[in-house]
Amino acid sequence: MTVFRKLQAVRHELVNSGIKKTGHNAFGGWNYYELGDFIPTAHKLFDAVGLCGVVRFGDNATLTIYDTDDGSSVVFTTPIVYAEAAKGQPIQLLGSTHTYIRRYLWLLALELVEADSVDAEKQVEKKETIKIDPPKPKQKPLPIPPPFKNDMVQWEIKVTESTEANWGDIVMDAAKVCLELTKSAEDVQNIFKTNRTLFDKLKVEHPEQYDELLDLFKKEKLSFKE
């Protein structure tokens, strides 16, 4: 049995295992999988068929699934997205980034779907890369950037597309993380202004997600007036 056949067998068994989504996003009103919802079951199934998953972080994050019988493997890759914000200690933000990327990689590998709005959307593979240059003088990217004095710069979202993931989903997830870190209606407005070019591209290529994005920003801004 090849590594691909084993992985497909695990996917099939996982769907029938009865795992539930326990994560809930209060802003979007949708549920999602936490790592703890599916990882224990996935590891049990991996062990039964002879598979082992290894996550690595570099320029991109990868999940390599090895066949423990013959050493063959299949690799899943996703860009690393950092939400730049002054709130929280650097080590806490690093831990959150690692947890989020691990969850995203495993969702890709196991073909687990999340919110209904994503389930219904047609997936399109793209090779185009979007790069937003950092403010001058240029600095070497850090795993968790230090707080910026400029309120506009601290909310800048950097996204790199890949053939493994819908870049529109990545933009949406990064925006949601930023919104969860806001402290005022001004922060909400700064996030939108800073990333206007990126959001305009989302509007053209993924209009449904752009409408969802606008709704999230409106709800978050109104929450500070209540």
C-alpha positions in Angstrom: 0.0 0.0 0.0 1.5 3.4 -1.0 1.7 6.4 1.2 -1.1 8.0 -0.8 -3.4 5.0 -0.4 -2.7 4.9 3.4 -3.4 8.7 3.7 -6.7 8.3 1.8 -7.7 5.4 4.1 -7.0 7.7 7.1 -9.1 10.5 5.6 -12.0 8.1 5.0 -11.9 6.7 8.6 -11.5 10.2 10.1 -14.7 11.4 8.3 -16.6 8.4 9.8 -15.1 8.8 13.3 -17.6 11.4 14.5 -15.1 14.2 15.4 -16.8 17.5 16.2 -15.9 21.2 15.8 -15.5 22.7 19.3 -13.9 26.1 18.2 -16.3 29.0 17.8 -15.6 32.4 16.2 -17.7 35.0 17.9 -17.2 37.6 15.2 -18.1 35.5 12.2 -20.5 33.2 14.0 -19.0 30.0 12.6 -17.4 26.9 14.2 -14.0 25.4 13.4 -11.8 22.5 14.3 -9.3 22.9 17.2 -6.2 20.7 17.0 -7.5 18.7 19.9 -10.7 17.9 18.0 -9.0 15.7 15.4 -5.2 15.2 16.2 -5.7 12.3 18.8 -7.9 10.4 16.3 -5.6 11.2 13.4 -2.5 9.9 15.2 -4.3 6.7 16.2 -5.3 6.1 12.6 -1.8 7.0 11.3 -0.2 4.5 13.7 -2.6 1.8 12.6 -1.7 2.1 8.9 2.0 3.0 9.4 2.2 6.8 8.8 3.9 9.6 10.7 3.4 13.4 10.3 6.3 15.9 10.8 5.8 19.7 10.9 8.7 22.0 10.0 9.0 25.8 9.9 11.2 27.7 7.6 10.5 30.2 4.8 7.2 28.3 4.5 5.7 25.8 6.9 5.5 22.1 5.8 3.8 18.9 7.0 5.6 15.8 5.7 3.7 12.6 6.0 6.1 9.6 6.0 5.3 5.9 5.3 7.1 4.2 8.1 7.2 0.9 6.1 9.1 2.1 3.0 10.2 5.7 3.9 8.2 7.3 1.1 6.5 10.6 1.8 4.1 13.3 0.7 4.6 17.0 1.6 2.0 19.7 2.3 3.1 23.4 2.2 1.6 26.7 3.3 3.0 30.2 3.6 3.4 31.6 7.1 1.2 34.6 7.9 2.1 37.0 10.8 -0.5 39.4 12.2 1.6 42.3 13.3 0.2 43.8 16.6 1.5 45.3 19.7 -0.7 43.3 22.1 0.7 40.3 23.8 4.2 39.1 24.6 6.4 38.0 21.6 6.6 34.4 22.9 2.8 34.2 23.2 2.3 35.5 19.6 4.9 33.0 18.4 3.0 30.1 20.1 -0.2 31.3 18.6 1.3 31.4 15.2 2.7 27.9 15.5 -0.6 26.5 16.7 -2.5 28.2 13.9 -0.1 27.0 11.1 0.0 23.4 12.5 -3.8 23.4 12.5 -4.0 24.7 8.9 -1.4 22.2 7.6 -3.3 19.2 9.2 -6.6 20.5 7.8 -5.0 20.5 4.3 -3.5 17.0 4.7 -6.6 15.4 6.1 -9.0 17.2 3.8 -11.0 18.6 6.7 -13.4 21.5 5.9 -14.2 24.4 8.2 -16.9 27.0 8.0 -19.9 26.5 5.6 -19.0 29.6 3.6 -15.7 28.0 2.8 -17.1 24.6 2.2 -19.4 26.0 -0.5 -16.7 28.0 -2.3 -15.1 26.7 -5.4 -11.3 26.3 -4.8 -9.0 27.8 -7.3 -5.3 27.0 -7.4 -3.0 30.0 -8.2 0.7 30.4 -8.7 0.7 34.2 -8.4 2.6 35.7 -5.5 1.6 38.9 -3.7 4.3 40.7 -1.9 3.8 43.9 0.2 7.1 45.7 0.8 7.7 46.7 4.4 8.3 50.3 5.2 11.8 51.8 4.7 14.3 51.2 6.0 13.9 47.5 5.3 14.4 45.1 8.2 15.0 41.4 8.2 11.6 39.7 8.8 11.3 38.4 12.4 9.1 35.4 13.6 7.3 37.9 15.8 7.9 41.6 14.9 8.4 44.1 17.8 5.7 46.7 18.5 5.7 49.6 16.0 5.2 53.2 17.0 3.3 53.8 13.9 -0.3 52.6 14.4 -0.8 52.1 10.7 2.3 50.0 10.1 1.6 47.6 13.0 -1.6 46.3 11.3 0.1 45.5 8.0 -0.8 42.0 6.7 1.7 40.2 4.6 0.4 37.3 2.5 2.2 35.0 0.1 0.1 32.7 -2.2 0.8 29.1 -2.9 -0.8 26.2 -4.9 -1.7 24.5 -1.7 -4.2 27.0 -0.3 -6.7 29.6 -1.4 -5.0 33.0 -0.7 -8.4 34.5 -0.1 -8.9 32.2 2.9 -5.5 33.2 4.3 -6.3 37.0 4.0 -9.6 36.4 5.8 -8.0 34.5 8.6 -5.2 37.1 9.0 -7.8 39.9 9.1 -9.8 38.0 11.8 -6.7 37.7 14.0 -6.0 41.4 13.7 -9.6 42.3 14.6 -9.4 40.1 17.7 -6.4 42.2 18.9 -8.1 45.6 18.4 -8.6 47.9 21.4 -10.6 50.7 19.8 -12.7 51.6 16.8 -9.7 53.5 15.5 -7.7 50.3 15.4 -10.4 48.7 13.3 -10.3 51.6 10.9 -6.4 51.5 10.7 -6.5 47.8 9.8 -8.7 48.5 6.9 -6.8 51.5 5.7 -3.4 49.8 6.0 -4.4 46.8 4.0 -6.8 48.5 1.5 -4.8 47.4 -1.6 -4.9 43.8 -0.4 -8.6 44.0 0.4 -9.4 45.6 -3.0 -7.7 42.6 -4.7 -9.9 40.3 -2.5 -13.0 42.3 -3.7 -12.1 41.6 -7.4 -11.1 37.9 -7.1 -13.3 36.8 -4.2 -16.3 39.1 -3.9 -18.2 36.9 -1.5 -15.3 36.8 0.9 -14.9 40.6 0.6 -18.6 41.0 1.6 -17.9 38.8 4.6 -14.9 40.9 5.4 -16.8 44.1 5.4 -19.4 42.7 7.7 -16.7 41.6 10.1 -15.2 45.1 10.2 -18.6 46.8 10.7 -19.5 44.5 13.6 -16.1 45.0 15.3 -16.3 48.8 14.9 -19.8 48.9 16.3 -18.8 46.7 19.3 -16.7 49.6 20.6 -19.7 52.0 20.5 -21.9 49.7 22.7 
